[in-house]
Amino acid sequence: MLALGAWLSAAASTAGCYTMSADPPRDAESRRALRVLKRHLRASRPGAKFYLEQLRLSAPGWTVFAGEDQDVRHGSLRYWVVRADASVVTGEPLVELSHAYRSLAAVGANPSASPEDLAWLAVALLSRDTALLDPRDYPRIRALYEGDELAPPELVRQDGAATLVFWVNVGRGWSPSRYELQISADYKVTVSVTSPQLRQKR
């Protein structure tokens, strides 16, 4: 499960002044991305309070934050993606994911991000209340659900295109889903999502 540790406050009484009480980002790109996100939240969510954590991705040009609204702790996990040009991604998710994958050469021979980082970008742009499934939780999931397909994110390239497969958990309990992303040579992304069946009690 994703652990959200930092505290980001935008209380109305402080006119949208944001503070973080946990260990803040240290590198220049992360600090800039945090400033951009603060400005975005001041404008779009005045008075909101969030628990916030930066995801430690290695995806040059893209910084991802996960957050939970303090007042809606269940079903409130969401993500923000900040571009290198100091803007927060707000466009149509599949179009934005296509732009991100193109910038990272995801279907090329030497992509700039790992399959796991590409999967996290997809989770951040396509989903809410969803997190990449931790391999340490695979045994628990296998005990509850049929099939044995659980695996870390995998990117397979063929004929100038690629297929990215990864597993997520939805919500607070154990509700896994399998994402399969088809990435064409021109970086059009299509998504299919399937869920395994619960094991029958004997």
Secondary structure, DSSP 8 states (H G I E B T S, - for coil): -----EEEE--GGGTT---B-S----SHHHHHHHHHHHHHHHHHSTT-EEEEEEE----TTEEEEEEEETT--SS--EEEEEETTS-B--S-HHHHHHHHHHHTTTTSSS-SS-HHHHHHHHHHHH-SSEEE--GGGHHHHHHHBS-----S-EEEEETTEEEEEEEEEESSS--EEEEEEEE-TT--EEEEEE---B----
